[in-house]
Amino acid sequence: MKVLVLGASGLVGGNCVKVFESKENVDVVGTYFSFETENTVFFDTLNPQNPENFNVDEFKPNVIVHCGALTHVDYCEDHQEESYQKTVQSTLNAIELCKKFNAKLVYLSTDYVFDGTKGFYKEEDEVNPLSIYGKHKLEAELAVKKELADFVIVRITNVYGDEVRGKNFIARLSVNMQKGEPMELRLPYDQYATPANAFDIAKAIWLLVNDKKVGIYHFGSTDYLNRIQLCQKVAQYFGHDKVVINPISTKEMNQAADRPLLGGFSTEKFIKEYPGFYFSNVDDYLKKLKLNSTY
Ligand SMILES: NC(=O)c1ccc[n+]([C@@H]2O[C@H](COP(=O)([O-])OP(=O)(O)OC[C@H]3O[C@@H](n4cnc5c(N)ncnc54)[C@H](OP(=O)(O)O)[C@@H]3O)[C@@H](O)[C@H]2O)c1
């Protein structure tokens, strides 16, 4: 099997490469765009004809895992055309690549396609995005479903885990706390989600790809936490007396983009198909970080 991971310099893509290359008879290539990492090659999903691009024609992938997107939700709200290009157009280009090589597409989406009035969303729940980011992720999903017969759409939220840049919420918090830096955090108490470890997401994607599954799947863990609780978890392991948490409402935060307040996923569908699979939780990850701490 030949797998091309677009956006492998990022959190989810990097973990996908790690998992896929550990499998037998899998040839995996991961791409970067602006941030080169070890073992990634350049590929611009917005310009598939760029002569600098990795030669996909020669590689001929059977599977493309598309992890590239503009993920800064408030920035998307104020830069709609850029958001469209980086989320929708990049996916349309990935779809064309899949058609060319008769490849399966794995597309990563989000709980921002929902309005957050319910929580624990199931695959068949009605979508109703509140933000430009959510609308563009949904538009990309719909294009994938319309244009390809062989696809998997994986919806995820609040992803954390090991990544080269350590930019996810938990990674940043834990590093700053371990450095003993004074921190005053204003965090919303009314945004709930089911955080998931990128390594679990990658392992679960592998199962779906290997078993030739088609359709939408929701991934999450057994954690259902708001941002305060997530921060408190990190503080339980690495906190000190100079960490101050100020709880505020999402409304008070006055961000450019509206958020789904009760987000997160039910993983019922996936677990029914893979009863032996364990989605680890935030404590599992923090215990590991604590064991390996070099501070
Ligand atoms: N992280 C979350 O909590 C979360 C939640 C819900 C859904 N998702 C979805 O999951 C996917 C992966 O997210 P992530 O957290 O792994 O994001 P990330 O860490 O920000 O990584 C994004 C990746 O996309 C690449 N990229 C950006 N523009 C590109 C272009 N024009 N051509 C090729 N590659 C390009 C980036 O490359 P460079 O960095 O090298 O420029 C990077 O490798 C996204 O679709 C996101 O919407 C993430």
PDBQT file of the ligand as one rigid body, heavy atoms in Angstrom, charges set to zero:
ROOT
HETATM    1  N1  LIG A 301      -5.919  20.037  16.044  1.00  0.00    +0.000 N 
HETATM    2  C1  LIG A 301      -7.215  19.986  16.318  1.00  0.00    +0.000 C 
HETATM    3  O1  LIG A 301      -7.620  20.154  17.488  1.00  0.00    +0.000 OA
HETATM    4  C2  LIG A 301      -8.215  19.669  15.245  1.00  0.00    +0.000 A 
HETATM    5  C3  LIG A 301      -9.574  19.617  15.596  1.00  0.00    +0.000 A 
HETATM    6  C4  LIG A 301     -10.505  19.328  14.611  1.00  0.00    +0.000 A 
HETATM    7  C5  LIG A 301     -10.105  19.093  13.310  1.00  0.00    +0.000 A 
HETATM    8  N2  LIG A 301      -8.775  19.170  12.973  1.00  0.00    +0.000 N 
HETATM    9  C6  LIG A 301      -8.417  18.950  11.571  1.00  0.00    +0.000 C 
HETATM   10  O2  LIG A 301      -7.380  17.998  11.469  1.00  0.00    +0.000 OA
HETATM   11  C7  LIG A 301      -6.512  18.326  10.396  1.00  0.00    +0.000 C 
HETATM   12  C8  LIG A 301      -5.085  18.354  10.892  1.00  0.00    +0.000 C 
HETATM   13  O3  LIG A 301      -4.980  19.306  11.934  1.00  0.00    +0.000 OA
HETATM   14  P1  LIG A 301      -3.642  19.520  12.745  1.00  0.00    +0.000 P 
HETATM   15  O4  LIG A 301      -4.005  19.912  14.116  1.00  0.00    +0.000 OA
HETATM   16  O5  LIG A 301      -2.722  18.378  12.529  1.00  0.00    +0.000 OA
HETATM   17  O6  LIG A 301      -3.091  20.830  12.004  1.00  0.00    +0.000 OA
HETATM   18  P2  LIG A 301      -1.632  21.433  11.988  1.00  0.00    +0.000 P 
HETATM   19  O7  LIG A 301      -0.793  20.826  13.067  1.00  0.00    +0.000 OA
HETATM   20  O8  LIG A 301      -1.798  22.917  11.940  1.00  0.00    +0.000 OA
HETATM   21  O9  LIG A 301      -1.080  20.943  10.587  1.00  0.00    +0.000 OA
HETATM   22  C9  LIG A 301      -1.575  21.404   9.377  1.00  0.00    +0.000 C 
HETATM   23  C10 LIG A 301      -0.709  20.844   8.271  1.00  0.00    +0.000 C 
HETATM   24  O10 LIG A 301      -1.178  21.369   7.016  1.00  0.00    +0.000 OA
HETATM   25  C11 LIG A 301      -0.059  21.746   6.249  1.00  0.00    +0.000 C 
HETATM   26  N3  LIG A 301      -0.404  22.734   5.233  1.00  0.00    +0.000 N 
HETATM   27  C12 LIG A 301      -0.881  23.993   5.402  1.00  0.00    +0.000 A 
HETATM   28  N4  LIG A 301      -1.026  24.609   4.212  1.00  0.00    +0.000 NA
HETATM   29  C13 LIG A 301      -0.641  23.722   3.263  1.00  0.00    +0.000 A 
HETATM   30  C14 LIG A 301      -0.558  23.739   1.835  1.00  0.00    +0.000 A 
HETATM   31  N5  LIG A 301      -0.913  24.816   1.113  1.00  0.00    +0.000 N 
HETATM   32  N6  LIG A 301      -0.096  22.642   1.204  1.00  0.00    +0.000 NA
HETATM   33  C15 LIG A 301       0.257  21.562   1.894  1.00  0.00    +0.000 A 
HETATM   34  N7  LIG A 301       0.199  21.449   3.238  1.00  0.00    +0.000 NA
HETATM   35  C16 LIG A 301      -0.235  22.522   3.907  1.00  0.00    +0.000 A 
HETATM   36  C17 LIG A 301       0.904  22.295   7.291  1.00  0.00    +0.000 C 
HETATM   37  O11 LIG A 301       2.203  22.372   6.734  1.00  0.00    +0.000 OA
HETATM   38  P3  LIG A 301       3.313  23.411   7.277  1.00  0.00    +0.000 P 
HETATM   39  O12 LIG A 301       3.114  23.516   8.754  1.00  0.00    +0.000 OA
HETATM   40  O13 LIG A 301       4.606  22.746   6.890  1.00  0.00    +0.000 OA
HETATM   41  O14 LIG A 301       3.093  24.711   6.590  1.00  0.00    +0.000 OA
HETATM   42  C18 LIG A 301       0.761  21.245   8.381  1.00  0.00    +0.000 C 
HETATM   43  O15 LIG A 301       1.563  20.128   8.096  1.00  0.00    +0.000 OA
HETATM   44  C19 LIG A 301      -7.032  19.651   9.834  1.00  0.00    +0.000 C 
HETATM   45  O16 LIG A 301      -7.831  19.380   8.721  1.00  0.00    +0.000 OA
HETATM   46  C20 LIG A 301      -7.883  20.224  10.935  1.00  0.00    +0.000 C 
HETATM   47  O17 LIG A 301      -8.932  21.030  10.433  1.00  0.00    +0.000 OA
HETATM   48  C21 LIG A 301      -7.839  19.443  13.913  1.00  0.00    +0.000 A 
ENDROOT
TORSDOF 0
